């Protein structure tokens, strides 16, 4: 798989399938889709048949996701897994925000999302199963390249990442395809 850098500035907004919000598609592969959603206010989430979703607030104060009448607190940089084909409603806390989403077609594979904070001048090691690395805050040096907030690196492989100038936050996506 080829290493690919996707700059936030190059992503184009499009409406959610239900028209109630805006998203930016980052990348798509067999059985998965990564997107960044703008959370401007209270809204019902779009319906995605036969799809599970991992929703992670990356900007703003988080909020509350109500899934079939059950409220689920959504804190910044804490991934929440839920079925994308069930009615879901989101209310942001304290104003607009943004969320990182991994959509997984059921039966295609297993997706994992982990958020981590990295102290200034510290680093971490990525396993070889990483599909994508998203810079949620700050700046990250990874595999000889630099990610700024909102940038994504696809297929980084087993490598080190470092926060060179100040604290940073990253979303790490692992993908284990079926078969």
C-alpha positions in Angstrom: 0.0 0.0 0.0 1.3 3.4 -0.9 1.9 6.2 1.6 -0.3 9.1 0.9 -0.5 12.5 2.6 -3.9 14.2 2.5 -3.8 17.9 3.5 -6.9 19.4 5.2 -6.8 22.4 2.9 -7.4 20.0 -0.1 -10.6 18.4 1.3 -13.8 19.6 -0.2 -17.0 20.0 1.8 -20.2 18.2 0.8 -23.6 17.8 2.4 -24.4 14.8 4.6 -26.6 12.3 2.9 -29.6 13.6 4.9 -28.7 17.2 4.1 -28.5 18.3 7.8 -24.7 18.9 8.0 -21.4 19.0 6.1 -18.6 16.5 5.8 -15.3 16.1 4.0 -14.4 12.7 2.7 -10.7 12.0 3.5 -10.3 8.5 2.0 -12.2 5.4 1.1 -11.3 1.8 0.6 -12.9 -1.6 0.3 -15.3 -1.7 3.3 -14.3 1.6 5.0 -14.6 5.4 4.7 -12.9 8.1 6.7 -14.6 11.5 6.9 -14.5 14.7 8.9 -17.9 16.1 9.9 -18.7 19.7 10.8 -21.0 19.8 13.8 -22.7 23.2 13.6 -25.6 22.4 15.8 -28.1 19.8 16.9 -28.9 17.3 14.1 -30.0 13.9 13.2 -27.1 11.8 11.8 -27.5 10.2 8.3 -28.5 6.6 8.0 -25.8 4.2 6.7 -27.2 0.7 6.0 -25.1 -2.3 7.1 -22.5 0.1 8.5 -20.9 0.6 11.9 -19.5 4.0 12.7 -16.7 5.1 15.1 -17.3 8.8 15.9 -14.6 10.9 17.6 -15.1 14.6 18.4 -11.8 16.4 17.5 -12.8 20.0 17.9 -15.2 21.7 20.2 -16.4 20.5 23.6 -18.0 17.2 22.5 -21.7 16.7 23.1 -24.4 14.0 23.5 -25.3 11.4 21.0 -28.8 9.9 21.5 -29.1 6.4 20.0 -32.5 4.8 20.1 -33.5 7.0 23.1 -30.2 6.3 25.1 -27.9 9.3 25.6 -24.2 8.7 25.1 -21.7 11.3 26.3 -19.2 12.2 23.6 -16.0 13.7 24.9 -13.3 15.2 22.8 -10.8 12.6 21.5 -12.8 9.7 22.9 -14.0 7.3 20.1 -17.7 6.1 20.3 -18.7 3.0 18.3 -22.4 2.7 17.2 -24.5 1.2 14.4 -24.8 3.6 11.5 -28.1 2.2 10.5 -29.9 3.1 13.7 -31.5 6.5 14.4 -28.9 8.8 16.0 -29.2 12.4 17.1 -26.3 14.7 18.2 -26.4 17.8 20.4 -23.0 19.6 20.7 -22.0 21.0 24.0 -20.9 24.6 24.0 -21.2 25.4 20.3 -19.9 24.1 17.0 -17.3 21.3 16.7 -15.9 18.8 14.3 -15.7 15.0 14.4 -13.5 12.3 12.8 -15.5 9.3 11.5 -14.6 5.9 10.5 -17.4 4.0 8.7 -17.1 0.3 8.4 -19.2 -1.9 6.2 -20.2 -4.9 8.3 -18.4 -8.1 7.3 -15.6 -6.3 5.4 -13.2 -6.1 8.3 -12.5 -4.7 11.7 -11.7 -1.1 12.3 -10.2 0.4 15.4 -9.8 4.0 16.3 -7.5 5.2 19.1 -6.9 8.8 20.1 -3.7 9.8 21.9 -2.1 13.0 23.2 1.6 13.4 22.7 3.6 15.8 24.9 6.0 18.3 23.4 9.2 16.7 22.2 7.8 13.2 22.9 6.7 10.5 20.5 5.0 7.2 20.0 5.5 4.2 17.7 2.8 3.1 15.2 2.1 -0.6 14.6 2.2 -1.9 11.0 -1.6 -2.4 10.9 -2.3 1.4 10.9 -4.4 2.5 7.9 -4.5 6.2 8.8 -3.0 8.8 11.1 -5.0 12.0 11.6 -3.4 15.0 13.3 -6.2 16.3 15.5 -4.2 19.1 17.3 -0.7 20.6 17.0 2.0 19.3 14.6 3.3 15.7 14.2 6.5 14.6 12.5 6.0 11.1 11.0 8.1 9.0 8.7 10.1 12.0 7.5 7.0 14.2 6.9 5.0 16.7 8.8 1.3 16.7 9.6 -0.5 19.8 10.8 -3.9 19.9 12.4 -6.5 18.3 10.1 -4.0 16.5 7.9 -4.1 12.7 7.4 -1.4 10.2 6.4 -2.7 7.0 4.8 -0.7 3.7 5.1 2.1 5.0 7.3 3.2 1.5 8.2 5.2 0.8 11.3 6.9 4.1 12.1 7.5 6.6 14.8 5.6 9.9 15.3 6.8 12.9 17.3 5.3 16.2 18.5 8.3 18.5 17.7 7.2 21.9 19.0 4.4 21.5 21.4 1.7 19.1 22.5 -0.3 17.3 19.8 -3.2 14.9 19.5 -3.5 12.1 17.0 -6.2 9.7 15.8 -4.8 6.3 14.8 -7.0 4.1 12.6 -6.2 0.4 12.3 -7.9 -1.8 9.6 -7.9 -5.6 9.6 -9.7 -6.7 6.5 -11.6 -10.0 6.4 -9.8 -12.8 4.5 
